[in-house]
Amino acid sequence: MDAQMDPGQATVPNQVGKSNQTLVMGFVFQGFSEYPDLWLPLFGCFFSLYTMALMGNILIIVIITCSSSLRSPMYFFLFNLATMDIICTSSVLPKVLVGLALEENTISFQGCMAQLFFVVWTLSSELLLLAVMAYDRYVAICRPLHYRTLMSPGVCGALAITVWVICALNSSIHTGLMAQLYFCGSKVITHFFCEIPSLLLLSCSPTHVNSIMTILADAFYGFINFVLTLVSYGCIISSILRIRSSEGKRRAFSTCSSHLIVVSVYYSAVFCAYINPGSNYSPERSKVAGVLYTTLSPTLNPLIYTLRNKEVKAALGKIFPFCRN
């Protein structure tokens, strides 16, 4: 009698002539199964971080939406950043929590492609938005007399829409290419969510086009945006150093320090995870990086960017009187 087929696989004839090839119809996340004794602390940690990220970013959206004093371009872009963080964490962490709580940590092929789309969409959107926010700070500090013209509501709206649309198109291309691949044999993803490098390792069909598109995306989102951000802050620092008063320098640096911290953490995680997606791919390194940009960064962003900001604290006190102290 034939061995029972794995429910995550189905026998489908291969188009190149081989019959009875098992094609993966679903995947199993390795997750953190190598640490079975730590499932409870890991569950508590991820649950706490997810709750903090969700509540913190929702609070930022509510404050910016309800407060008339927070209508500057900086807060408009923070609104978009908070929205991206919510989408990113909500597309990854609920599945992680379920996997830690249950012994079986599976995901359907369609669910994996949907998760891949939202992760790539929000990841690329945040990288592009960070470059836009660096440009906003550059105009505010280096060209203050032209700030209202260069960063008018129409321009800010166009920049935000461009970020969302371009990155959605980028994500659609990667997801579409991934959905065309055959996944046979092993169905274990050595990660806690669906990402491009770990899925490419499971494919039994050619991945040349996927690799080329990944390299192009890395070059644009990872390298070009990073260089533009560095150039913006190079001009900012040069302008700040020309300020004579120490108080003026301190105030100028304070408007940029939060963004620099987030940029450093985010780009470090992305470079660590995606700069070498081929033979140098490391599951352990990728998991650490994944925790940074899907969990830790969305949790820290509200704290780093806004909750220590005097304008946000004042707006928070007006909306929620019990928070005034």
N, C-alpha and C positions, 0 to 999 in steps of 0.2 A: 504494500500500500504506500502511496506517495506520502511524503511528509506534509503535515499541515502547513498551509501558506500563512505567512505573517499577515495580520489584518492590515498592516500599513503598506502592503505591496500588492500589486496585481500583475498577472501575466498578460503582456501585450506584445504582439509581434513587432520586432524591430524593423524599421524601414530599410535598413541596409542589408537585410537578408537573414539575420540570425533570429530564430524563433524562440519562443518560451523565455524571453529575457524579462526578468522581474524589474518592474519600474516602480519606484517609490511613490506612493500616493499620500504619504504623510511622513512626518519626521519626529524624532525623539530628541529632546534637548538633553545634553549631558548636564548642563546647569552646574550645580555644586554637589553633584552626587559623589564626588571623590572625598567629600567631608560629611559623611552620614551622621556623625555625632554632633555636628554643629548646625543641624537644620533649624532647631528652635532659636538659637541666637541670630542666625542669618535671617530667619523669618521676621523676628522682632526688629532687627536692624532695617531691613528693606521696608517693612510696614511703616515704621516710624519715619523713614526718609520720604517714602511716597506720600504719607499724610502731610508732612511738613511742606513738601514741594507743591502738592495740590492746594493746600490751604494758603500758603504764602503767595503763590502766583495768582490764585483767584482773588485774594485780598488786594494785590497790586492792580489787577484789572478793575475791581470795584472802585478803588480809591481814584484811579486816573479817570474812570468814566464819570464818577459823581462829583469830582472836585473841579470847579471852574478855574482854580489857580494852577492846575497842572495841565496846561494846554500848550506847552512848548514842544518843539520837535523831539527833544530828548525823552520826554515822557510818552510821546506818541510811539516812538520806537521801542521803549520799554514795554508798552502795552502789547506790541507785536511779539517781543521776545518772551513775555510771560505766556502768551497764547501758544507759541511754539513749544515751550517747556512743558505745558500741560499735555499737549498732543503727544510729545515724545515719551514722557513718563507713563502716560495712560496706555500707550500702545505696547509697552514692554513690561512694566512692573506688575500689573495684575496677573499676567501669565507666570511671572517668576514666583509670585506668592502662592499661586495654585500649585506650581511644581514643587515648591518646598513643603507644602502641606500634604500633598498626595504622593504616593509612591510612583505613579505613572505621570510622566511629564511629556505629553505628546502634543502635536499641533498638526492640523490638516495642511495639505499642500496649498489650498486656497487661503487658509489663515496665515500661513507662512509668507505668501506673496503679499498679502495685505499688510502684515507687520513690516515686511521689508520696505514696502512703498512709504509707509508713514515714517519709519526710522530714517530712511535716506532723505525724504522730503524735509523733515524737521532738522536733521543734521546739516544738510547743505544750506537750508534757509538761515540757520543760526550763524553759520560761517559767513554768508553773504551779508547778513544784517549787521554782524559785528564790524565789517568793513564800512558799511553805511554809517554806523554810529561813530566810528573813528573819523569819518569825513565830517559828520555833524560837529564833533568836538573841535576839529581843525578850523572849520568856518567860524565857530563861536569864539575861539581864542585868537586866531590869526587874522580873521577878517570880520571883526565884530560890527563894523559900520554897514556891511553888506549882508549881515546874517538874515535879517527878515526877508530880504529879496531872494537870496540863494536857497534859503530853507523855508520857503513859504508853505502854507498848508497844501497847496496844489502839488508842489514839488515833493513834499514828504509823502503825500498819498501815492503819487506816481512811483516813488522809490519803493514803498512798501509793497504795492501791487506787483511791481517788477520782480521783487525778491520772491514773493509767493509763487508767481506764475512760472518764472524761469526754473525754480527749484522743483516745482511740481512736474514740469516737463522733463527735467533731468531724472527725477525719480521714476516717472512713467517709462522712460527709455530703459533704465536699468532693470526695473521690474518686468517689463515686457520681454527683454532679452533673457532674463533668468527663467521666465515661464516657458520659454521655448526649449530649454535644455531637458535632457533625459537624466533622471537620477535613479541609478540602479545600484544594487548591492547594499552597502551600508546606508542606513538612514539616520545615523546618529550625528547630530550637529554638536560640535565641540564648543558650545557657547550656551548662553541662557536666552538668546533671542536670535531671530533670523538676520544674518548679515551677509554681505556679498562674499568676502573671502572664504568663510566656512562653508557656504553653499557651493562655491566653485570647486572646492576640494571633493565634494560628493558627486559631481557630475561625471557621467561616463560618455558624454558627447563633447565635441570640440568647444573650447571656451575662449578662442582667440578674440572674437569680437567683444565678448564681455570684458576681457582683460584690457583691450585697447580703450574701450569706453571708460573703464575704471581709471586707467592711467590719465586719460584726458580730464576726467572729473577731478582727480587728485591734483592735476596741474592747475586747473582753474580755481577750485575751491580751496585747496590747500596751499598752493604756492603763490599764485597771482594775488588772491585776496590777502594773504599774509604779508606779501611785499607792500601792497597798497596801504595796509594798516600800519606797517612799520614806517613807511614814508610819511603818512599823516602824523604819526606821533613824533617822528624826527623833526618835522616842521613845528609841531606844538611845543616840544621841549626847547627848541631853539628860540621860539617866541617868548616862552616863559622866562628863560634865562636873561632876556633883555629887559624884563620888568625890574625896576629899581627897588621898589618897596618889598620887604620880606613878606608882609601881609598879602600883597597882591600875588606874589609867587605861591604862597601857601593856598590861597583860594583857587588859583588856576590849577595847581596840581591836584587839589581835592576833587575837582570836577572830572579829572581824567584817571585818577588812581583806581577807582572801582572798575572801570572798563578795562584797564590794563591787567588787573588781576584775573578777570573773567577770561580775557583773551589768552593769557598765559596758560591757565588751567585747561581751557577748551582745546587750544591748538596742540598742547602737549599730549592730550588724550587722543586726539584725532591722528596726529602723526604716528603715535605709538601703535595705533590699531591698524591704520590703512596705508602707511607709506610703503610697506613691503607686503602686499597681499599674496604673493606667490609662494615660492618654496621656503621663504623665511617666515612664513606665517606661524605665530606662536599662540596656541589657545589660551594659555595662562596670561600672557601679556595682553591679549585681546579682551579677555574677561575683565581685567583690571581697568583697562581703558574704557570698556563699555560701562562699567560702574561709574566711572568719572563723568562721562558725558550724558548718560541716560538717567542717572540717579543723583550723584553729588552736585553736579553743576546746576541742574534745575532747582535743587534744594537751597543752594547757597546764593543764587542770583538775586532773589528778593532781598536777602540780608545785605549782600554786598552793594547792590545798586541803590536801593531805595529806603529800606527800613531804618537806616542810619542817617537819612537825608532830612534836614530840618523842614523843608517844604512838604515832604510826604508826612512827617510826623504831625505838622500843623493840620494838614488835610485829614489825616486819620482822626485827630482829636475833634474836628468839626463833624465828621460823619458818625464816629462812635465816641460820645462824650466820656464814657467810662475809661477811654484810653488816654485822656489828656495828661495824666500824671505819669 
